[in-house]
Amino acid sequence: MSHYMTALAMQQKGLKAPAKIVLYWIADHHNSETGACFPSLSTLAVECEMDRSTIIRHVDALCVMGLIEKVERSRNNGSRTSNGYRLNLIKQPVANYDHPRRKMQPPPVAKCDPLNLVSNNLGRITSKDMSIFDDLWKIYPKKVGKGTARKALTTAMKKAPIDQIHHSLALFVRAWGSQDKKFMPHLATWLNGERWDDELQAPSLQDMTSDQQMQAILGSLTTDRKMIQ
């Protein structure tokens, strides 16, 4: 599974929801190390909850738009097997909000301000970066120890990029699902344990309807966009 490619898939413009779901699931099979991507039509039909002919129609439309290319594959005996796909997804431009005067007049740095500590390899932690705590607190179901969690985030941001922390926490919350929250670690515990390095698999969408899949995909789009910017 390639989070980078699925994030790019959801950024593509001009697609209706069913076509975007098909593109998402194709991107989900992309191997970021080898570039291989060859889900069968039957597999896509199950994952997208669409019939085979509908999958073929959307795949052809995605090919016409230039977002993907079909690559014919064959077995050693010469018989045909499922097509491979080459993804031509383009990262959408991100507006630059830096004002020239802002760079000429940097804000003063308070010596005792913990938000202005400098990490060895992660650069300066600013109050703007720290505002991401509000986003983390909103998505974390177990709201216990807010002050401790805020301090833990200050320390965590000296060890890992903010976007990685945010993305990994969102995956952890989605993976926890409807399990009993009393067994869920406090947010401070999660941060102090450097849990952003845990290997988590995003929850499967195969048991959802197409509408539920789209809501789940779009719900994670904001986090995935931050990851690829």
C-alpha positions as a Markdown table, in Angstrom:
| # | Residue | x | y | z |
|---|---|---|---|---|
| 1 | Met | 0.0 | 0.0 | 0.0 |
| 2 | Ser | 1.3 | 3.5 | -0.9 |
| 3 | His | 0.0 | 6.3 | 1.2 |
| 4 | Tyr | 1.8 | 8.7 | -1.1 |
| 5 | Met | 0.1 | 7.5 | -4.2 |
| 6 | Thr | -3.4 | 7.2 | -2.6 |
| 7 | Ala | -3.0 | 10.8 | -1.4 |
| 8 | Leu | -2.1 | 11.9 | -4.9 |
| 9 | Ala | -5.0 | 10.0 | -6.3 |
| 10 | Met | -7.4 | 11.9 | -4.1 |
| 11 | Gln | -5.9 | 15.2 | -5.1 |
| 12 | Gln | -6.8 | 14.7 | -8.8 |
| 13 | Lys | -9.4 | 17.1 | -10.1 |
| 14 | Gly | -12.4 | 16.6 | -12.4 |
| 15 | Leu | -13.3 | 13.1 | -11.3 |
| 16 | Lys | -16.7 | 12.0 | -10.0 |
| 17 | Ala | -16.8 | 9.9 | -6.8 |
| 18 | Pro | -17.0 | 6.4 | -8.5 |
| 19 | Ala | -14.1 | 7.1 | -10.8 |
| 20 | Lys | -12.1 | 8.5 | -7.9 |
| 21 | Ile | -12.8 | 5.4 | -5.8 |
| 22 | Val | -11.5 | 3.2 | -8.6 |
| 23 | Leu | -8.4 | 5.4 | -9.0 |
| 24 | Tyr | -7.9 | 5.3 | -5.2 |
| 25 | Trp | -7.9 | 1.5 | -5.1 |
| 26 | Ile | -5.6 | 1.1 | -8.0 |
| 27 | Ala | -3.2 | 3.5 | -6.3 |
| 28 | Asp | -3.6 | 1.4 | -3.1 |
| 29 | His | -2.0 | -1.5 | -4.9 |
| 30 | His | 1.0 | 0.5 | -6.0 |
| 31 | Asn | 4.3 | -0.7 | -4.7 |
| 32 | Ser | 6.4 | 2.4 | -4.0 |
| 33 | Glu | 9.7 | 0.3 | -4.0 |
| 34 | Thr | 9.2 | -1.6 | -7.3 |
| 35 | Gly | 6.6 | 0.5 | -9.0 |
| 36 | Ala | 4.5 | -2.6 | -9.6 |
| 37 | Cys | 0.8 | -2.2 | -9.7 |
| 38 | Phe | -1.4 | -5.0 | -11.0 |
| 39 | Pro | -4.7 | -5.5 | -9.2 |
| 40 | Ser | -7.1 | -7.7 | -11.2 |
| 41 | Leu | -10.5 | -6.5 | -12.3 |
| 42 | Ser | -12.1 | -9.0 | -10.0 |
| 43 | Thr | -10.1 | -7.6 | -7.1 |
| 44 | Leu | -11.1 | -4.0 | -7.9 |
| 45 | Ala | -14.7 | -5.0 | -8.3 |
| 46 | Val | -14.8 | -6.4 | -4.8 |
| 47 | Glu | -12.9 | -3.5 | -3.2 |
| 48 | Cys | -15.0 | -0.8 | -5.0 |
| 49 | Glu | -18.3 | -2.7 | -4.7 |
| 50 | Met | -18.9 | -2.3 | -8.5 |
| 51 | Asp | -19.5 | -4.8 | -11.2 |
| 52 | Arg | -16.7 | -5.8 | -13.6 |
| 53 | Ser | -18.1 | -3.8 | -16.6 |
| 54 | Thr | -18.3 | -0.7 | -14.5 |
| 55 | Ile | -14.7 | -1.1 | -13.4 |
| 56 | Ile | -13.6 | -1.5 | -17.0 |
| 57 | Arg | -15.5 | 1.7 | -18.0 |
| 58 | His | -13.9 | 3.8 | -15.3 |
| 59 | Val | -10.4 | 2.3 | -16.0 |
| 60 | Asp | -10.8 | 3.3 | -19.6 |
| 61 | Ala | -11.9 | 6.8 | -18.7 |
| 62 | Leu | -8.9 | 7.2 | -16.4 |
| 63 | Cys | -6.7 | 6.1 | -19.2 |
| 64 | Val | -8.2 | 8.6 | -21.6 |
| 65 | Met | -7.6 | 11.3 | -19.0 |
| 66 | Gly | -3.9 | 10.2 | -18.8 |
| 67 | Leu | -4.0 | 9.5 | -15.1 |
| 68 | Ile | -3.1 | 5.8 | -15.6 |
| 69 | Glu | -1.8 | 3.6 | -18.4 |
| 70 | Lys | -2.6 | -0.1 | -18.9 |
| 71 | Val | 0.4 | -2.4 | -19.2 |
| 72 | Glu | -0.4 | -5.8 | -20.7 |
| 73 | Arg | 1.1 | -8.7 | -18.8 |
| 74 | Ser | 1.5 | -12.4 | -19.8 |
| 75 | Arg | 2.6 | -15.6 | -18.1 |
| 76 | Asn | 5.6 | -17.7 | -19.0 |
| 77 | Asn | 3.4 | -19.9 | -21.3 |
| 78 | Gly | 2.3 | -16.8 | -23.2 |
| 79 | Ser | -1.2 | -16.6 | -21.8 |
| 80 | Arg | -2.6 | -13.3 | -20.7 |
| 81 | Thr | -2.9 | -12.3 | -17.1 |
| 82 | Ser | -4.2 | -9.2 | -15.3 |
| 83 | Asn | -3.1 | -5.9 | -16.6 |
| 84 | Gly | -0.6 | -3.8 | -14.8 |
| 85 | Tyr | -1.0 | -0.1 | -14.4 |
| 86 | Arg | 1.4 | 2.8 | -14.6 |
| 87 | Leu | 0.2 | 5.8 | -12.5 |
| 88 | Asn | 0.8 | 9.3 | -13.9 |
| 89 | Leu | -0.5 | 11.2 | -11.0 |
| 90 | Ile | 0.6 | 14.8 | -10.6 |
| 91 | Lys | 1.1 | 16.6 | -7.3 |
| 92 | Gln | -1.2 | 19.5 | -7.2 |
| 93 | Pro | 0.4 | 22.9 | -6.7 |
| 94 | Val | 0.2 | 24.4 | -3.2 |
| 95 | Ala | -0.2 | 28.1 | -2.8 |
| 96 | Asn | 2.7 | 29.9 | -1.2 |
| 97 | Tyr | 1.4 | 32.1 | 1.6 |
| 98 | Asp | 4.8 | 33.5 | 2.6 |
| 99 | His | 4.8 | 37.3 | 2.4 |
| 100 | Pro | 8.2 | 38.9 | 1.4 |
| 101 | Arg | 8.1 | 41.4 | 4.3 |
| 102 | Arg | 7.5 | 38.6 | 6.7 |
| 103 | Lys | 10.9 | 37.1 | 5.8 |
| 104 | Met | 12.6 | 40.5 | 6.2 |
| 105 | Gln | 11.2 | 41.1 | 9.7 |
| 106 | Pro | 11.3 | 37.8 | 11.7 |
| 107 | Pro | 9.5 | 37.8 | 15.1 |
| 108 | Pro | 11.7 | 38.2 | 18.2 |
| 109 | Val | 12.7 | 34.9 | 19.9 |
| 110 | Ala | 12.1 | 34.7 | 23.7 |
| 111 | Lys | 15.0 | 32.9 | 25.4 |
| 112 | Cys | 12.7 | 31.0 | 27.7 |
| 113 | Asp | 10.0 | 30.2 | 25.1 |
| 114 | Pro | 9.8 | 26.4 | 24.8 |
| 115 | Leu | 8.1 | 26.8 | 21.4 |
| 116 | Asn | 11.3 | 28.2 | 19.9 |
| 117 | Leu | 13.7 | 25.4 | 20.8 |
| 118 | Val | 15.9 | 24.3 | 17.9 |
| 119 | Ser | 16.3 | 20.6 | 17.1 |
| 120 | Asn | 19.5 | 19.1 | 15.7 |
| 121 | Asn | 17.9 | 18.1 | 12.4 |
| 122 | Leu | 14.3 | 19.3 | 12.4 |
| 123 | Gly | 14.7 | 23.0 | 12.4 |
| 124 | Arg | 12.9 | 25.6 | 14.5 |
| 125 | Ile | 9.7 | 24.8 | 16.3 |
| 126 | Thr | 7.4 | 27.8 | 16.0 |
| 127 | Ser | 4.1 | 28.7 | 17.6 |
| 128 | Lys | 2.5 | 28.1 | 14.2 |
| 129 | Asp | 3.8 | 24.5 | 14.3 |
| 130 | Met | 2.5 | 24.1 | 17.8 |
| 131 | Ser | -1.0 | 25.0 | 16.7 |
| 132 | Ile | -1.2 | 21.5 | 15.3 |
| 133 | Phe | -1.8 | 20.3 | 18.8 |
| 134 | Asp | -5.4 | 21.6 | 18.6 |
| 135 | Asp | -5.9 | 19.4 | 15.5 |
| 136 | Leu | -4.4 | 16.3 | 17.3 |
| 137 | Trp | -6.6 | 16.9 | 20.4 |
| 138 | Lys | -9.7 | 17.1 | 18.2 |
| 139 | Ile | -9.2 | 13.8 | 16.5 |
| 140 | Tyr | -8.0 | 11.9 | 19.6 |
| 141 | Pro | -11.0 | 10.3 | 21.3 |
| 142 | Lys | -9.6 | 9.9 | 24.7 |
| 143 | Lys | -9.3 | 13.5 | 26.0 |
| 144 | Val | -7.3 | 13.1 | 29.2 |
| 145 | Gly | -4.3 | 15.1 | 30.4 |
| 146 | Lys | -4.4 | 17.9 | 27.8 |
| 147 | Gly | -1.5 | 19.9 | 29.5 |
| 148 | Thr | 0.7 | 16.8 | 29.7 |
| 149 | Ala | 0.0 | 16.0 | 26.1 |
| 150 | Arg | 0.9 | 19.5 | 24.9 |
| 151 | Lys | 4.3 | 19.2 | 26.7 |
| 152 | Ala | 4.8 | 15.8 | 25.1 |
| 153 | Leu | 4.1 | 17.2 | 21.7 |
| 154 | Thr | 6.8 | 19.8 | 22.2 |
| 155 | Thr | 9.3 | 17.1 | 22.9 |
| 156 | Ala | 8.0 | 14.9 | 20.1 |
| 157 | Met | 8.5 | 17.6 | 17.5 |
| 158 | Lys | 12.2 | 17.6 | 18.2 |
| 159 | Lys | 12.3 | 13.9 | 17.2 |
| 160 | Ala | 10.0 | 13.7 | 14.2 |
| 161 | Pro | 8.4 | 15.9 | 11.6 |
| 162 | Ile | 5.0 | 17.3 | 12.6 |
| 163 | Asp | 3.3 | 15.9 | 9.5 |
| 164 | Gln | 4.6 | 12.4 | 10.3 |
| 165 | Ile | 3.2 | 12.7 | 13.8 |
| 166 | His | -0.2 | 14.0 | 12.6 |
| 167 | His | -0.5 | 11.3 | 9.9 |
| 168 | Ser | 0.5 | 8.4 | 12.1 |
| 169 | Leu | -1.9 | 9.5 | 14.9 |
| 170 | Ala | -4.8 | 9.8 | 12.5 |
| 171 | Leu | -4.0 | 6.2 | 11.3 |
| 172 | Phe | -3.8 | 5.0 | 14.9 |
| 173 | Val | -7.2 | 6.5 | 15.7 |
| 174 | Arg | -8.8 | 5.0 | 12.6 |
| 175 | Ala | -7.3 | 1.6 | 13.3 |
| 176 | Trp | -8.6 | 1.7 | 16.9 |
| 177 | Gly | -12.1 | 2.1 | 15.6 |
| 178 | Ser | -14.9 | 1.2 | 18.0 |
| 179 | Gln | -12.7 | -0.6 | 20.5 |
| 180 | Asp | -13.2 | 0.3 | 24.2 |
| 181 | Lys | -11.5 | 3.7 | 24.8 |
| 182 | Lys | -10.6 | 2.9 | 28.4 |
| 183 | Phe | -7.8 | 0.7 | 27.0 |
| 184 | Met | -6.6 | 3.4 | 24.7 |
| 185 | Pro | -3.4 | 5.1 | 25.8 |
| 186 | His | -3.4 | 8.8 | 26.8 |
| 187 | Leu | -2.3 | 11.1 | 24.0 |
| 188 | Ala | 0.8 | 12.0 | 26.1 |
| 189 | Thr | 1.6 | 8.3 | 26.5 |
| 190 | Trp | 1.3 | 7.8 | 22.7 |
| 191 | Leu | 3.6 | 10.8 | 22.0 |
| 192 | Asn | 6.2 | 10.0 | 24.7 |
| 193 | Gly | 6.3 | 6.4 | 23.4 |
| 194 | Glu | 7.2 | 7.7 | 19.9 |
| 195 | Arg | 4.3 | 5.6 | 18.6 |
| 196 | Trp | 4.5 | 7.5 | 15.2 |
| 197 | Asp | 7.0 | 4.8 | 14.2 |
| 198 | Asp | 4.6 | 2.0 | 14.9 |
| 199 | Glu | 3.7 | -0.1 | 11.8 |
| 200 | Leu | 0.0 | 0.3 | 11.4 |
| 201 | Gln | -2.2 | -0.8 | 8.6 |
| 202 | Ala | -5.1 | 1.5 | 7.6 |
| 203 | Pro | -8.5 | 0.0 | 8.4 |
| 204 | Ser | -9.9 | -1.9 | 5.4 |
| 205 | Leu | -12.7 | -0.2 | 3.4 |
| 206 | Gln | -13.9 | -3.4 | 1.9 |
| 207 | Asp | -16.7 | -3.8 | 4.4 |
| 208 | Met | -18.1 | -0.3 | 3.6 |
| 209 | Thr | -20.5 | 0.8 | 0.9 |
| 210 | Ser | -19.3 | 3.0 | -1.8 |
| 211 | Asp | -20.6 | 6.1 | -0.1 |
| 212 | Gln | -19.0 | 5.1 | 3.2 |
| 213 | Gln | -15.7 | 4.5 | 1.4 |
| 214 | Met | -15.8 | 7.9 | -0.1 |
| 215 | Gln | -16.5 | 9.5 | 3.3 |
| 216 | Ala | -13.6 | 7.6 | 4.9 |
| 217 | Ile | -11.2 | 8.5 | 2.0 |
| 218 | Leu | -12.1 | 12.2 | 2.0 |
| 219 | Gly | -12.0 | 12.2 | 5.8 |
| 220 | Ser | -8.3 | 11.3 | 5.6 |
| 221 | Leu | -7.5 | 13.6 | 2.6 |
| 222 | Thr | -6.5 | 16.6 | 4.7 |
| 223 | Thr | -3.9 | 14.6 | 6.6 |
| 224 | Asp | -2.6 | 12.9 | 3.5 |
| 225 | Arg | -2.2 | 16.3 | 1.7 |
| 226 | Lys | 0.0 | 17.5 | 4.5 |
| 227 | Met | 2.1 | 14.4 | 4.2 |
| 228 | Ile | 3.0 | 15.0 | 0.5 |
| 229 | Gln | 3.4 | 18.8 | 0.6 |
